[in-house]
Amino acid sequence: MRTSVFAALLLAATVLPAAAQSGPTPQEQMACRSDAGKFCAEHIGKPPQMNACLRENKSKLSDACRKVVESHGG
C-alpha cells in the first residue's frame, strides 16, 4: 500500500506542465491521476515527459483530465 501511495504522489506531482506559473491543485491532480497511470505510467517522476504524454493522449483522456491539460496549455 505504501508503494501505491508513493507512486500516486509522484504521479500527481508530474501531471501538469512544470512551466505553469502555479502547481496543480489537489483537484487537478486527482482529475488526471487515473489517466496518467493508464496512458503514461512509464513517465512517472519525469514531469516534461509526463506532460508531453498527456498532451499526446489528450483525445483518450477523461473529460476532467482533458480540461486540466487544456487549462495548462496542452
PDB file as gemmi writes it, atoms N, CA and C in Angstrom:
CRYST1    1.000    1.000    1.000  90.00  90.00  90.00 P 1                      
ATOM      1  N   MET A   1       0.827  -1.201   0.000  1.00  0.00           N  
ATOM      2  CA  MET A   1       0.000   0.000   0.000  1.00  0.00           C  
ATOM      3  C   MET A   1       0.862   1.251   0.000  1.00  0.00           C  
ATOM      4  N   ARG A   2       1.964   1.248   0.763  1.00  0.00           N  
ATOM      5  CA  ARG A   2       2.839   2.414   0.786  1.00  0.00           C  
ATOM      6  C   ARG A   2       3.374   2.726  -0.604  1.00  0.00           C  
ATOM      7  N   THR A   3       3.698   1.687  -1.352  1.00  0.00           N  
ATOM      8  CA  THR A   3       4.204   1.884  -2.704  1.00  0.00           C  
ATOM      9  C   THR A   3       3.153   2.573  -3.563  1.00  0.00           C  
ATOM     10  N   SER A   4       1.896   2.170  -3.423  1.00  0.00           N  
ATOM     11  CA  SER A   4       0.820   2.784  -4.198  1.00  0.00           C  
ATOM     12  C   SER A   4       0.661   4.255  -3.844  1.00  0.00           C  
ATOM     13  N   VAL A   5       0.721   4.574  -2.574  1.00  0.00           N  
ATOM     14  CA  VAL A   5       0.574   5.966  -2.144  1.00  0.00           C  
ATOM     15  C   VAL A   5       1.748   6.784  -2.657  1.00  0.00           C  
ATOM     16  N   PHE A   6       2.955   6.240  -2.540  1.00  0.00           N  
ATOM     17  CA  PHE A   6       4.143   6.936  -3.016  1.00  0.00           C  
ATOM     18  C   PHE A   6       4.067   7.158  -4.525  1.00  0.00           C  
ATOM     19  N   ALA A   7       3.684   6.132  -5.260  1.00  0.00           N  
ATOM     20  CA  ALA A   7       3.562   6.245  -6.711  1.00  0.00           C  
ATOM     21  C   ALA A   7       2.510   7.283  -7.081  1.00  0.00           C  
ATOM     22  N   ALA A   8       1.406   7.300  -6.348  1.00  0.00           N  
ATOM     23  CA  ALA A   8       0.352   8.277  -6.627  1.00  0.00           C  
ATOM     24  C   ALA A   8       0.848   9.693  -6.385  1.00  0.00           C  
ATOM     25  N   LEU A   9       1.626   9.897  -5.333  1.00  0.00           N  
ATOM     26  CA  LEU A   9       2.160  11.229  -5.060  1.00  0.00           C  
ATOM     27  C   LEU A   9       3.139  11.663  -6.145  1.00  0.00           C  
ATOM     28  N   LEU A  10       3.998  10.750  -6.577  1.00  0.00           N  
ATOM     29  CA  LEU A  10       4.918  11.079  -7.660  1.00  0.00           C  
ATOM     30  C   LEU A  10       4.166  11.407  -8.931  1.00  0.00           C  
ATOM     31  N   LEU A  11       3.157  10.612  -9.200  1.00  0.00           N  
ATOM     32  CA  LEU A  11       2.348  10.820 -10.390  1.00  0.00           C  
ATOM     33  C   LEU A  11       1.650  12.175 -10.345  1.00  0.00           C  
ATOM     34  N   ALA A  12       1.068  12.478  -9.221  1.00  0.00           N  
ATOM     35  CA  ALA A  12       0.336  13.734  -9.086  1.00  0.00           C  
ATOM     36  C   ALA A  12       1.259  14.937  -9.266  1.00  0.00           C  
ATOM     37  N   ALA A  13       2.489  14.801  -8.844  1.00  0.00           N  
ATOM     38  CA  ALA A  13       3.428  15.912  -8.960  1.00  0.00           C  
ATOM     39  C   ALA A  13       3.875  16.140 -10.393  1.00  0.00           C  
ATOM     40  N   THR A  14       3.619  15.176 -11.266  1.00  0.00           N  
ATOM     41  CA  THR A  14       4.101  15.297 -12.635  1.00  0.00           C  
ATOM     42  C   THR A  14       2.995  15.498 -13.654  1.00  0.00           C  
ATOM     43  N   VAL A  15       1.794  15.624 -13.218  1.00  0.00           N  
ATOM     44  CA  VAL A  15       0.663  15.661 -14.145  1.00  0.00           C  
ATOM     45  C   VAL A  15       0.608  16.922 -14.988  1.00  0.00           C  
ATOM     46  N   LEU A  16       0.955  18.054 -14.456  1.00  0.00           N  
ATOM     47  CA  LEU A  16       0.803  19.318 -15.187  1.00  0.00           C  
ATOM     48  C   LEU A  16       2.155  19.909 -15.550  1.00  0.00           C  
ATOM     49  N   PRO A  17       2.183  20.755 -16.537  1.00  0.00           N  
ATOM     50  CA  PRO A  17       3.447  21.317 -17.017  1.00  0.00           C  
ATOM     51  C   PRO A  17       4.250  21.997 -15.924  1.00  0.00           C  
ATOM     52  N   ALA A  18       5.531  21.718 -15.923  1.00  0.00           N  
ATOM     53  CA  ALA A  18       6.431  22.334 -14.947  1.00  0.00           C  
ATOM     54  C   ALA A  18       6.539  23.838 -15.174  1.00  0.00           C  
ATOM     55  N   ALA A  19       6.268  24.276 -16.380  1.00  0.00           N  
ATOM     56  CA  ALA A  19       6.390  25.691 -16.695  1.00  0.00           C  
ATOM     57  C   ALA A  19       5.190  26.512 -16.238  1.00  0.00           C  
ATOM     58  N   ALA A  20       4.164  25.856 -15.775  1.00  0.00           N  
ATOM     59  CA  ALA A  20       2.975  26.582 -15.314  1.00  0.00           C  
ATOM     60  C   ALA A  20       3.353  27.481 -14.152  1.00  0.00           C  
ATOM     61  N   GLN A  21       2.692  28.632 -14.069  1.00  0.00           N  
ATOM     62  CA  GLN A  21       3.018  29.581 -13.020  1.00  0.00           C  
ATOM     63  C   GLN A  21       2.702  29.031 -11.646  1.00  0.00           C  
ATOM     64  N   SER A  22       1.658  28.269 -11.524  1.00  0.00           N  
ATOM     65  CA  SER A  22       1.334  27.672 -10.244  1.00  0.00           C  
ATOM     66  C   SER A  22       1.198  26.172 -10.438  1.00  0.00           C  
ATOM     67  N   GLY A  23       1.490  25.433  -9.383  1.00  0.00           N  
ATOM     68  CA  GLY A  23       1.406  23.982  -9.475  1.00  0.00           C  
ATOM     69  C   GLY A  23      -0.035  23.528  -9.538  1.00  0.00           C  
ATOM     70  N   PRO A  24      -0.217  22.252  -9.825  1.00  0.00           N  
ATOM     71  CA  PRO A  24      -1.575  21.714  -9.918  1.00  0.00           C  
ATOM     72  C   PRO A  24      -2.262  21.718  -8.554  1.00  0.00           C  
ATOM     73  N   THR A  25      -3.533  21.993  -8.584  1.00  0.00           N  
ATOM     74  CA  THR A  25      -4.306  21.923  -7.349  1.00  0.00           C  
ATOM     75  C   THR A  25      -4.556  20.452  -7.028  1.00  0.00           C  
ATOM     76  N   PRO A  26      -4.920  20.147  -5.812  1.00  0.00           N  
ATOM     77  CA  PRO A  26      -5.255  18.753  -5.490  1.00  0.00           C  
ATOM     78  C   PRO A  26      -6.377  18.212  -6.374  1.00  0.00           C  
ATOM     79  N   GLN A  27      -7.332  19.056  -6.717  1.00  0.00           N  
ATOM     80  CA  GLN A  27      -8.431  18.617  -7.578  1.00  0.00           C  
ATOM     81  C   GLN A  27      -7.918  18.282  -8.979  1.00  0.00           C  
ATOM     82  N   GLU A  28      -6.998  19.090  -9.488  1.00  0.00           N  
ATOM     83  CA  GLU A  28      -6.424  18.824 -10.803  1.00  0.00           C  
ATOM     84  C   GLU A  28      -5.608  17.535 -10.781  1.00  0.00           C  
ATOM     85  N   GLN A  29      -4.871  17.331  -9.726  1.00  0.00           N  
ATOM     86  CA  GLN A  29      -4.082  16.110  -9.594  1.00  0.00           C  
ATOM     87  C   GLN A  29      -4.986  14.883  -9.617  1.00  0.00           C  
ATOM     88  N   MET A  30      -6.060  14.945  -8.867  1.00  0.00           N  
ATOM     89  CA  MET A  30      -6.984  13.809  -8.810  1.00  0.00           C  
ATOM     90  C   MET A  30      -7.677  13.589 -10.154  1.00  0.00           C  
ATOM     91  N   ALA A  31      -7.954  14.656 -10.888  1.00  0.00           N  
ATOM     92  CA  ALA A  31      -8.631  14.534 -12.170  1.00  0.00           C  
ATOM     93  C   ALA A  31      -7.800  13.741 -13.170  1.00  0.00           C  
ATOM     94  N   CYS A  32      -6.484  13.821 -13.060  1.00  0.00           N  
ATOM     95  CA  CYS A  32      -5.612  13.171 -14.042  1.00  0.00           C  
ATOM     96  C   CYS A  32      -4.882  11.938 -13.516  1.00  0.00           C  
ATOM     97  N   ARG A  33      -5.022  11.648 -12.266  1.00  0.00           N  
ATOM     98  CA  ARG A  33      -4.258  10.541 -11.690  1.00  0.00           C  
ATOM     99  C   ARG A  33      -4.481   9.231 -12.428  1.00  0.00           C  
ATOM    100  N   SER A  34      -5.709   8.868 -12.656  1.00  0.00           N  
ATOM    101  CA  SER A  34      -6.025   7.604 -13.309  1.00  0.00           C  
ATOM    102  C   SER A  34      -5.538   7.591 -14.757  1.00  0.00           C  
ATOM    103  N   ASP A  35      -5.798   8.669 -15.478  1.00  0.00           N  
ATOM    104  CA  ASP A  35      -5.383   8.750 -16.873  1.00  0.00           C  
ATOM    105  C   ASP A  35      -3.863   8.704 -17.007  1.00  0.00           C  
ATOM    106  N   ALA A  36      -3.171   9.419 -16.152  1.00  0.00           N  
ATOM    107  CA  ALA A  36      -1.712   9.429 -16.215  1.00  0.00           C  
ATOM    108  C   ALA A  36      -1.152   8.031 -15.968  1.00  0.00           C  
ATOM    109  N   GLY A  37      -1.724   7.331 -15.006  1.00  0.00           N  
ATOM    110  CA  GLY A  37      -1.287   5.959 -14.735  1.00  0.00           C  
ATOM    111  C   GLY A  37      -1.620   5.009 -15.873  1.00  0.00           C  
ATOM    112  N   LYS A  38      -2.732   5.241 -16.525  1.00  0.00           N  
ATOM    113  CA  LYS A  38      -3.184   4.356 -17.602  1.00  0.00           C  
ATOM    114  C   LYS A  38      -2.398   4.573 -18.892  1.00  0.00           C  
ATOM    115  N   PHE A  39      -2.170   5.812 -19.265  1.00  0.00           N  
ATOM    116  CA  PHE A  39      -1.568   6.117 -20.557  1.00  0.00           C  
ATOM    117  C   PHE A  39      -0.088   6.489 -20.499  1.00  0.00           C  
ATOM    118  N   CYS A  40       0.388   6.908 -19.328  1.00  0.00           N  
ATOM    119  CA  CYS A  40       1.742   7.484 -19.263  1.00  0.00           C  
ATOM    120  C   CYS A  40       2.553   6.983 -18.069  1.00  0.00           C  
ATOM    121  N   ALA A  41       2.261   5.798 -17.592  1.00  0.00           N  
ATOM    122  CA  ALA A  41       2.908   5.288 -16.377  1.00  0.00           C  
ATOM    123  C   ALA A  41       4.428   5.270 -16.474  1.00  0.00           C  
ATOM    124  N   GLU A  42       4.956   5.047 -17.673  1.00  0.00           N  
ATOM    125  CA  GLU A  42       6.413   4.982 -17.828  1.00  0.00           C  
ATOM    126  C   GLU A  42       7.086   6.333 -17.613  1.00  0.00           C  
ATOM    127  N   HIS A  43       6.296   7.386 -17.516  1.00  0.00           N  
ATOM    128  CA  HIS A  43       6.847   8.728 -17.334  1.00  0.00           C  
ATOM    129  C   HIS A  43       6.662   9.268 -15.915  1.00  0.00           C  
ATOM    130  N   ILE A  44       6.228   8.428 -14.997  1.00  0.00           N  
ATOM    131  CA  ILE A  44       6.068   8.869 -13.610  1.00  0.00           C  
ATOM    132  C   ILE A  44       7.421   9.330 -13.083  1.00  0.00           C  
ATOM    133  N   GLY A  45       7.424  10.504 -12.489  1.00  0.00           N  
ATOM    134  CA  GLY A  45       8.654  11.079 -11.949  1.00  0.00           C  
ATOM    135  C   GLY A  45       9.441  11.888 -12.965  1.00  0.00           C  
ATOM    136  N   LYS A  46       8.916  12.011 -14.181  1.00  0.00           N  
ATOM    137  CA  LYS A  46       9.569  12.770 -15.253  1.00  0.00           C  
ATOM    138  C   LYS A  46       8.561  13.791 -15.789  1.00  0.00           C  
ATOM    139  N   PRO A  47       8.423  14.927 -15.104  1.00  0.00           N  
ATOM    140  CA  PRO A  47       7.378  15.890 -15.474  1.00  0.00           C  
ATOM    141  C   PRO A  47       7.329  16.281 -16.952  1.00  0.00           C  
ATOM    142  N   PRO A  48       8.448  16.620 -17.606  1.00  0.00           N  
ATOM    143  CA  PRO A  48       8.324  17.020 -19.017  1.00  0.00           C  
ATOM    144  C   PRO A  48       7.770  15.902 -19.900  1.00  0.00           C  
ATOM    145  N   GLN A  49       8.236  14.684 -19.669  1.00  0.00           N  
ATOM    146  CA  GLN A  49       7.755  13.554 -20.462  1.00  0.00           C  
ATOM    147  C   GLN A  49       6.301  13.238 -20.151  1.00  0.00           C  
ATOM    148  N   MET A  50       5.918  13.336 -18.883  1.00  0.00           N  
ATOM    149  CA  MET A  50       4.532  13.077 -18.489  1.00  0.00           C  
ATOM    150  C   MET A  50       3.605  14.089 -19.155  1.00  0.00           C  
ATOM    151  N   ASN A  51       4.002  15.343 -19.117  1.00  0.00           N  
ATOM    152  CA  ASN A  51       3.175  16.390 -19.718  1.00  0.00           C  
ATOM    153  C   ASN A  51       3.021  16.168 -21.216  1.00  0.00           C  
ATOM    154  N   ALA A  52       4.106  15.834 -21.874  1.00  0.00           N  
ATOM    155  CA  ALA A  52       4.045  15.565 -23.307  1.00  0.00           C  
ATOM    156  C   ALA A  52       3.148  14.366 -23.594  1.00  0.00           C  
ATOM    157  N   CYS A  53       3.265  13.335 -22.787  1.00  0.00           N  
ATOM    158  CA  CYS A  53       2.456  12.133 -22.965  1.00  0.00           C  
ATOM    159  C   CYS A  53       0.970  12.442 -22.789  1.00  0.00           C  
ATOM    160  N   LEU A  54       0.631  13.202 -21.779  1.00  0.00           N  
ATOM    161  CA  LEU A  54      -0.770  13.560 -21.569  1.00  0.00           C  
ATOM    162  C   LEU A  54      -1.308  14.379 -22.733  1.00  0.00           C  
ATOM    163  N   ARG A  55      -0.491  15.307 -23.230  1.00  0.00           N  
ATOM    164  CA  ARG A  55      -0.924  16.093 -24.396  1.00  0.00           C  
ATOM    165  C   ARG A  55      -1.118  15.190 -25.616  1.00  0.00           C  
ATOM    166  N   GLU A  56      -0.199  14.247 -25.816  1.00  0.00           N  
ATOM    167  CA  GLU A  56      -0.292  13.333 -26.962  1.00  0.00           C  
ATOM    168  C   GLU A  56      -1.520  12.430 -26.877  1.00  0.00           C  
ATOM    169  N   ASN A  57      -1.940  12.133 -25.664  1.00  0.00           N  
ATOM    170  CA  ASN A  57      -3.083  11.240 -25.454  1.00  0.00           C  
ATOM    171  C   ASN A  57      -4.352  11.994 -25.095  1.00  0.00           C  
ATOM    172  N   LYS A  58      -4.377  13.282 -25.362  1.00  0.00           N  
ATOM    173  CA  LYS A  58      -5.495  14.122 -24.930  1.00  0.00           C  
ATOM    174  C   LYS A  58      -6.850  13.583 -25.384  1.00  0.00           C  
ATOM    175  N   SER A  59      -6.925  13.035 -26.576  1.00  0.00           N  
ATOM    176  CA  SER A  59      -8.208  12.535 -27.076  1.00  0.00           C  
ATOM    177  C   SER A  59      -8.697  11.312 -26.302  1.00  0.00           C  
ATOM    178  N   LYS A  60      -7.810  10.642 -25.599  1.00  0.00           N  
ATOM    179  CA  LYS A  60      -8.167   9.444 -24.835  1.00  0.00           C  
ATOM    180  C   LYS A  60      -8.452   9.751 -23.367  1.00  0.00           C  
ATOM    181  N   LEU A  61      -8.120  10.955 -22.919  1.00  0.00           N  
ATOM    182  CA  LEU A  61      -8.251  11.300 -21.503  1.00  0.00           C  
ATOM    183  C   LEU A  61      -9.713  11.481 -21.105  1.00  0.00           C  
ATOM    184  N   SER A  62      -9.952  11.321 -19.809  1.00  0.00           N  
ATOM    185  CA  SER A  62     -11.284  11.610 -19.283  1.00  0.00           C  
ATOM    186  C   SER A  62     -11.565  13.096 -19.498  1.00  0.00           C  
ATOM    187  N   ASP A  63     -12.826  13.457 -19.505  1.00  0.00           N  
ATOM    188  CA  ASP A  63     -13.192  14.866 -19.702  1.00  0.00           C  
ATOM    189  C   ASP A  63     -12.520  15.761 -18.670  1.00  0.00           C  
ATOM    190  N   ALA A  64     -12.515  15.316 -17.421  1.00  0.00           N  
ATOM    191  CA  ALA A  64     -11.941  16.135 -16.344  1.00  0.00           C  
ATOM    192  C   ALA A  64     -10.450  16.359 -16.561  1.00  0.00           C  
ATOM    193  N   CYS A  65      -9.724  15.317 -16.908  1.00  0.00           N  
ATOM    194  CA  CYS A  65      -8.282  15.457 -17.117  1.00  0.00           C  
ATOM    195  C   CYS A  65      -8.002  16.268 -18.374  1.00  0.00           C  
ATOM    196  N   ARG A  66      -8.760  16.054 -19.415  1.00  0.00           N  
ATOM    197  CA  ARG A  66      -8.570  16.821 -20.652  1.00  0.00           C  
ATOM    198  C   ARG A  66      -8.707  18.313 -20.367  1.00  0.00           C  
ATOM    199  N   LYS A  67      -9.678  18.679 -19.554  1.00  0.00           N  
ATOM    200  CA  LYS A  67      -9.880  20.087 -19.215  1.00  0.00           C  
ATOM    201  C   LYS A  67      -8.681  20.632 -18.445  1.00  0.00           C  
ATOM    202  N   VAL A  68      -8.124  19.820 -17.551  1.00  0.00           N  
ATOM    203  CA  VAL A  68      -6.947  20.244 -16.788  1.00  0.00           C  
ATOM    204  C   VAL A  68      -5.773  20.463 -17.734  1.00  0.00           C  
ATOM    205  N   VAL A  69      -5.528  19.505 -18.602  1.00  0.00           N  
ATOM    206  CA  VAL A  69      -4.405  19.613 -19.546  1.00  0.00           C  
ATOM    207  C   VAL A  69      -4.585  20.854 -20.421  1.00  0.00           C  
ATOM    208  N   GLU A  70      -5.778  21.056 -20.926  1.00  0.00           N  
ATOM    209  CA  GLU A  70      -6.041  22.229 -21.773  1.00  0.00           C  
ATOM    210  C   GLU A  70      -5.879  23.535 -20.997  1.00  0.00           C  
ATOM    211  N   SER A  71      -6.273  23.540 -19.745  1.00  0.00           N  
ATOM    212  CA  SER A  71      -6.163  24.772 -18.957  1.00  0.00           C  
ATOM    213  C   SER A  71      -4.714  25.129 -18.648  1.00  0.00           C  
ATOM    214  N   HIS A  72      -3.815  24.177 -18.831  1.00  0.00           N  
ATOM    215  CA  HIS A  72      -2.393  24.420 -18.599  1.00  0.00           C  
ATOM    216  C   HIS A  72      -1.603  24.420 -19.904  1.00  0.00           C  
ATOM    217  N   GLY A  73      -2.288  24.757 -20.988  1.00  0.00           N  
ATOM    218  CA  GLY A  73      -1.607  24.939 -22.256  1.00  0.00           C  
ATOM    219  C   GLY A  73      -1.465  23.706 -23.121  1.00  0.00           C  
ATOM    220  N   GLY A  74      -2.114  22.605 -22.739  1.00  0.00           N  
ATOM    221  CA  GLY A  74      -1.967  21.361 -23.518  1.00  0.00           C  
ATOM    222  C   GLY A  74      -3.027  21.144 -24.519  1.00  0.00           C  
TER     223      GLY A  74                                                      
END                                                                             
